[in-house]
Amino acid sequence: MTSSQQTPEPYGEGNGDGHGDGHGGHMAHGHTHSHGPAAPVSLHLRKVIAAVLIPFATAVLVGLAVLWPGGAPAHERTGVGFDRQTEQGKVVSVEYVDCKDVNAAQVPPTGDTTTPQGREAVNAQQGECAKATIEVTTGGDKGRTFVEIVQPDAPRQLSEGQGVVVAYAPDAPRDLQYSVTDVNRKLPMVLLAGIFALAVVLVGRLRGLMALIALCVSFLVLTFFILPAILQGSNPLVVAVVGSSAIMLIALYMCHGLSARTSVAVLGTLISLLLIGLLGSLFIGWASLTGNTDDNTGLIHGLYPDIDMSGLLLAGVIIGSLGVLDDVTVTQTSAVWELHQADPRMGPRALYRAGIRIGRDHIASVVNTLVLAYAGAALPLLLLFSIAQSSVGTVANSELVAEEIVRTLVGSIGLVASVPVTTALAALVVSADRPGSAESRPAKGGRRRRAK
């Protein structure tokens, strides 16, 4: 007796469908589970899923239409930080001169090197400084040149022919209107992005291509909806929920197809996002986190004082968790579907127990990944606290670190919760299939119709 000659009895249907007539044996022999697609769900369950997801998708579309900003609001530039007018430039030549000659206008050093200011003053008069001539290559002053002095101990040195970003201050004296703020990294960044896209397409093929398209769409939603809507004064939490939901629907269905399996992953992701939003709102308010902790957030608050900075922090938690949530829910749903395909006799409890065992390994790796990702982003800040020899309690209590702790823990709780939630949904949906229904009955020739 071979596996291709066996068919499991349809659970919940008795033996009537499989052995009720003389063709039952032929039907059993006509389809196998080793080559067929994942177990299909019944038409009734598809209708139930559609009844949940269609109103949700409609609400997302309505939210996009109501909150659509139509572009970021204009403001008068302050000339501070990122809020500066910039142009492109090029290093025409570099000449090395004595630092004493080019720093003659500075306050003479006192000779006291016991303070950081004293050491800087002494260093400014020592060694050879780079005297770089910069040509402005874009804007109204294209072709204009200016001189930039680079100290020998500066972290960023300039070389001839190098592309640079220059800041323009129209209200400053003519000789001080331009200054180098950064180097031009467009070529290596574009090249790296190209290598990434090529690797994704070569390995993922059509799925990889669709993933890249979904990534572009996500970036467009972030750039043209989420950011401008927040700047125009819309509630950051509402904007983040609507924008994240749109990204989730587009990315998941585009990458994994319009199917019941993907719909279960969408439902699991949605429930987990709601949990993250509730927990984040509770603990951000309870911990009195303002979201205004550094120069960049301070500049945003100064330019747009109506923005709710704590809401902006919560929006960041939701958006930051979305990408990892997609991975977890899709993986868990696929695992349950494959388990059911391997043994269609497994009921929802058995599928859940088997799926959750897979999920436990996933939880361990994903939570560690998320914690390390946030720790890596905050590494310079952690080094500063280490240098200051602050206690662990003092470090954790500071708002800068407390924000990262809340962000990490709330996101991790949502990720952990997504595993049992998605596994349970997938087990219930896939085990509710009725092979005797018209939808999943084998087509002529003994083949099952493709699962959706």
C-alpha positions in Angstrom: 0.0 0.0 0.0 1.6 3.2 -1.1 1.0 6.8 0.1 -0.3 7.7 -3.3 -3.2 5.2 -2.9 -4.3 6.6 0.5 -6.5 9.6 1.2 -7.4 10.8 4.7 -11.0 10.6 5.6 -12.6 14.1 5.5 -12.7 15.1 9.1 -16.1 16.3 10.2 -17.8 14.7 7.2 -17.8 11.0 8.2 -17.1 8.6 5.4 -19.9 9.6 3.1 -17.9 11.7 0.6 -14.9 9.5 0.3 -16.5 6.0 0.1 -20.1 6.5 -0.7 -20.0 5.2 -4.2 -17.9 3.0 -6.5 -15.8 5.9 -7.6 -14.5 6.6 -4.1 -11.4 4.5 -4.7 -10.7 6.2 -8.0 -11.0 9.6 -6.3 -8.7 8.5 -3.6 -6.1 7.3 -6.1 -6.5 10.4 -8.3 -4.9 13.0 -6.0 -1.9 12.9 -3.8 -0.6 15.3 -1.1 3.0 15.2 -2.2 2.5 17.2 -5.3 -0.6 19.3 -4.7 -0.8 22.8 -3.4 -1.5 23.8 0.2 -4.8 22.7 1.6 -7.6 25.0 0.3 -10.1 26.7 2.6 -13.8 26.5 2.0 -15.8 29.0 0.1 -17.6 29.9 3.3 -14.4 30.7 5.2 -13.2 32.8 2.2 -16.4 34.8 2.5 -15.8 35.2 6.3 -12.3 36.5 5.7 -13.5 38.8 2.9 -16.2 40.1 5.3 -13.4 41.1 7.7 -10.8 42.4 5.3 -12.9 44.3 2.8 -14.3 46.7 5.4 -10.8 47.1 6.8 -9.3 47.8 3.4 -12.2 50.3 2.7 -11.5 52.0 6.0 -7.8 52.3 5.1 -8.7 53.9 1.7 -11.1 56.3 3.4 -8.4 57.2 5.9 -5.9 57.8 3.1 -8.4 60.1 1.3 -9.3 62.1 4.4 -5.8 62.5 5.7 -4.0 62.9 2.4 -1.8 66.0 2.9 -1.0 67.1 -0.7 2.6 67.9 0.2 4.6 69.1 3.2 3.7 72.7 4.4 6.2 75.4 3.5 8.2 77.3 6.2 11.0 79.8 6.4 14.3 78.2 6.7 16.1 78.6 10.0 19.6 77.6 8.7 20.0 75.2 11.6 20.9 71.5 11.3 19.1 69.9 8.4 16.9 72.9 7.9 19.5 74.6 5.7 19.6 75.4 2.0 22.2 73.1 0.4 23.9 72.9 -3.0 26.3 70.5 -4.6 30.0 71.3 -4.9 33.4 69.9 -5.9 36.8 70.2 -4.4 38.9 71.9 -7.1 42.3 71.9 -5.3 43.8 71.2 -1.9 46.8 73.1 -0.5 48.5 72.3 2.8 49.5 75.3 4.9 50.7 76.0 8.4 47.7 76.1 10.8 49.1 79.2 12.4 48.7 81.2 9.2 45.0 80.2 8.5 43.9 80.3 12.2 45.4 83.7 12.9 42.0 85.2 13.6 41.1 82.8 16.3 41.6 83.5 20.0 45.3 82.8 20.9 45.8 79.7 23.0 46.4 80.2 26.7 48.7 77.2 26.9 46.4 75.5 29.4 45.8 72.0 28.0 43.9 70.7 31.1 40.5 71.6 29.5 39.0 70.5 26.2 38.9 74.2 25.0 42.5 74.7 25.8 43.5 71.5 24.0 41.5 72.6 20.9 43.1 76.0 20.9 46.6 74.5 21.0 45.8 72.0 18.3 44.4 74.6 16.1 47.8 76.3 15.9 49.8 73.1 15.3 50.5 71.0 12.2 49.4 71.5 8.6 45.9 72.4 7.7 44.2 71.6 4.4 43.2 74.7 2.4 40.6 73.4 0.0 39.1 75.4 -2.9 35.5 74.4 -3.4 33.5 75.1 -6.6 29.7 75.3 -6.3 28.2 73.2 -9.1 24.4 73.7 -8.7 22.1 76.6 -8.0 22.2 80.3 -8.8 25.8 80.7 -7.8 27.0 77.8 -10.0 30.7 78.2 -10.8 31.4 80.3 -7.7 34.4 79.2 -5.5 35.2 79.6 -1.9 37.9 78.3 0.6 37.4 75.7 3.3 40.0 75.2 6.0 40.2 71.6 7.4 42.1 71.0 10.6 44.5 68.1 10.6 42.6 66.2 13.3 39.2 66.7 11.7 37.3 63.4 11.2 36.4 64.3 7.6 39.3 65.3 5.2 38.9 66.6 1.7 40.7 65.4 -1.5 40.9 67.0 -4.9 38.0 66.0 -7.2 35.8 64.9 -4.4 32.1 65.8 -4.5 30.8 67.7 -1.4 27.5 69.1 -0.1 27.7 72.8 0.7 25.4 74.8 2.9 24.2 78.3 1.7 23.4 81.1 4.1 22.1 84.0 2.1 22.0 86.5 5.0 25.7 85.9 5.9 28.6 88.1 4.6 29.5 87.1 1.0 32.8 85.4 2.0 30.9 83.3 4.6 27.8 82.3 2.7 29.1 78.9 1.7 30.6 76.1 3.8 31.1 72.4 3.4 28.7 70.3 5.5 29.2 66.8 4.1 30.6 64.7 1.3 28.6 63.5 -1.7 27.9 59.8 -1.2 25.4 59.3 -4.0 27.5 57.0 -6.2 28.4 54.3 -3.5 24.8 54.5 -2.1 23.3 54.0 -5.6 25.8 51.2 -6.4 25.0 49.4 -3.1 21.3 49.7 -3.7 21.8 48.2 -7.2 23.7 45.3 -5.8 21.0 44.7 -3.2 18.2 44.8 -5.9 20.2 42.4 -8.2 20.8 39.9 -5.3 17.1 40.0 -4.4 15.9 39.4 -8.0 18.6 36.7 -8.7 17.6 34.7 -5.6 14.0 35.6 -5.2 13.2 35.8 -9.0 9.6 36.9 -9.4 8.9 37.0 -5.7 12.1 39.1 -5.2 11.0 41.5 -8.0 7.6 41.9 -6.4 9.2 42.5 -3.0 11.3 45.3 -4.5 8.2 46.8 -6.0 6.4 46.6 -2.6 9.4 48.2 -1.0 9.2 51.1 -3.4 5.5 51.5 -2.7 6.1 51.5 1.0 8.7 54.2 0.6 6.2 56.2 -1.5 3.5 55.9 1.2 6.0 57.0 3.8 7.3 59.9 1.8 4.1 61.3 0.2 1.5 60.4 3.0 2.9 59.7 6.4 5.5 62.4 6.7 3.6 65.3 5.1 0.4 64.4 7.0 2.2 64.5 10.3 3.8 67.9 9.3 0.4 69.3 8.5 -0.8 68.6 12.0 -2.7 65.3 11.7 -2.6 63.0 14.7 0.7 61.0 14.3 -0.9 57.9 15.7 -3.8 57.9 13.3 -1.5 58.7 10.4 0.8 55.9 11.4 -2.0 53.3 11.7 -3.5 54.2 8.4 -0.2 54.4 6.6 1.1 51.2 8.1 -2.1 49.4 7.3 -1.8 50.6 3.6 1.8 49.4 3.5 0.9 46.1 5.1 -2.0 45.4 2.6 0.1 46.4 -0.4 3.3 44.6 0.6 1.7 41.3 1.7 -0.7 40.8 -1.1 1.8 42.0 -3.7 4.5 39.6 -2.5 2.5 36.6 -1.5 -0.6 36.8 -3.7 -4.3 37.3 -3.1 -5.1 34.2 -1.1 -6.6 33.0 2.2 -3.1 32.3 3.5 -2.0 35.9 3.0 -5.3 37.1 4.4 -4.7 35.2 7.6 -1.2 36.8 7.8 -2.8 40.2 7.3 -5.3 39.6 10.2 -2.5 38.4 12.5 -0.4 41.5 11.6 -3.4 43.8 12.2 -4.2 42.3 15.6 -0.5 42.6 16.7 -0.3 46.2 15.5 -3.3 47.1 17.5 -1.7 45.5 20.6 1.5 47.5 20.0 -0.5 50.7 19.6 -2.4 50.2 22.8 0.7 49.2 24.8 2.8 51.9 23.3 0.2 54.6 24.1 -0.2 53.3 27.7 3.5 53.2 28.6 4.6 56.3 26.6 2.1 58.3 28.6 2.8 56.5 31.9 6.6 57.0 31.6 6.1 60.6 30.6 8.1 60.3 27.4 7.9 63.6 25.4 9.6 62.4 22.3 11.6 65.6 22.3 15.1 64.4 23.3 17.7 65.6 20.8 18.6 68.4 18.4 16.6 66.9 15.5 13.3 66.4 17.5 13.9 69.9 19.1 14.2 71.4 15.6 11.0 69.7 14.4 9.1 70.9 17.5 10.5 74.4 17.0 9.4 74.5 13.3 6.1 72.8 13.8 5.0 73.3 17.4 1.5 71.8 16.8 3.0 68.3 16.2 2.4 65.9 19.1 5.9 64.7 19.7 4.9 61.8 22.0 2.4 60.7 19.3 5.3 60.9 16.8 7.3 58.6 19.1 4.4 56.1 19.2 4.0 56.3 15.4 7.7 55.4 15.1 7.2 52.4 17.3 4.3 51.1 15.1 6.0 51.7 11.8 9.3 50.2 13.1 7.6 47.0 14.2 5.6 46.5 11.0 8.4 45.1 8.9 9.4 42.4 11.4 5.7 41.6 12.1 5.1 40.8 8.4 8.0 38.3 8.5 6.7 36.6 11.6 3.0 36.3 10.5 3.8 35.2 7.0 6.2 32.5 8.3 3.8 31.2 10.9 0.9 31.1 8.4 3.0 29.2 5.8 4.2 26.8 8.5 0.7 25.9 9.5 -0.4 25.5 5.9 2.5 23.2 5.1 1.8 21.1 8.2 -1.8 20.7 7.1 -0.6 19.7 3.6 1.8 17.1 5.1 -1.0 15.6 7.2 -4.5 16.8 6.4 -5.9 14.7 9.3 -4.5 17.1 11.8 -7.1 19.1 13.6 -6.8 22.7 14.7 -5.4 21.8 18.1 -2.7 19.6 16.6 -1.9 22.2 14.0 -1.6 24.9 16.7 0.7 22.8 18.9 3.0 21.9 15.9 2.9 25.5 14.6 3.7 27.1 18.0 6.7 24.8 18.4 8.1 26.4 15.2 7.0 29.8 16.5 9.0 29.5 19.7 12.2 29.3 17.7 11.1 32.2 15.6 10.3 34.3 18.7 13.8 33.7 20.2 15.6 34.8 17.0 13.3 37.8 16.2 13.3 39.3 19.6 17.1 39.1 19.8 17.3 40.7 16.4 15.0 43.6 17.4 16.8 44.3 20.6 20.2 44.2 18.9 19.0 46.5 16.1 17.8 49.1 18.6 21.0 48.7 20.7 23.1 49.2 17.6 21.3 52.4 16.6 21.8 53.8 20.2 25.4 52.6 20.5 27.0 56.1 20.6 24.5 57.1 23.3 25.3 54.0 25.3 29.1 54.8 25.0 28.5 58.3 26.4 26.8 56.8 29.4 29.6 54.3 29.8 32.2 57.1 29.7 30.3 59.0 32.3 30.3 55.8 34.5 26.6 56.1 35.1 24.8 53.3 36.9 22.4 51.1 35.0 19.4 52.6 36.8 20.4 56.1 35.9 21.0 55.2 32.3 17.7 53.4 32.0 15.8 56.2 33.7 17.1 58.9 31.3 14.5 59.8 28.6 16.8 59.1 25.7 17.4 55.5 26.8 13.9 55.0 28.2 12.5 55.8 24.8 14.6 53.0 23.3 13.6 50.6 26.1 9.9 51.3 25.6 10.2 51.1 21.8 12.1 47.7 22.1 9.9 46.1 24.7 6.6 47.2 23.2 7.6 46.0 19.8 8.9 42.7 21.2 5.6 42.1 23.0 3.7 42.6 19.8 6.1 40.2 18.0 5.7 37.6 20.7 1.9 37.9 20.7 1.8 37.7 16.9 3.0 34.1 16.9 0.2 32.4 18.9 -2.4 34.8 17.4 -1.4 34.1 13.8 -0.8 30.4 14.4 -4.3 30.0 16.0 -6.0 31.9 13.1 -4.1 29.8 10.5 -4.9 26.5 12.3 -8.6 27.4 12.5 -8.9 28.5 8.9 -6.9 25.7 7.2 -8.5 22.9 9.3 -12.0 24.1 8.5 -11.6 23.0 4.9 -14.3 20.6 3.7 -12.9 18.4 0.9 -16.5 17.4 0.0 -17.5 21.0 -0.9 -17.8 22.0 -4.5 -14.8 24.3 -4.3 -12.3 21.7 -3.1 -13.7 18.6 -4.8 -11.1 17.2 -7.2 -11.4 18.4 -10.8 -11.8 15.9 -13.7 -8.7 13.8 -13.8 -8.4 13.6 -10.0 -6.5 16.9 -9.4 -7.4 19.3 -6.7 -8.0 22.9 -7.7 -5.2 25.2 -6.6 -5.5 26.6 -3.1 -6.0 30.2 -2.5 
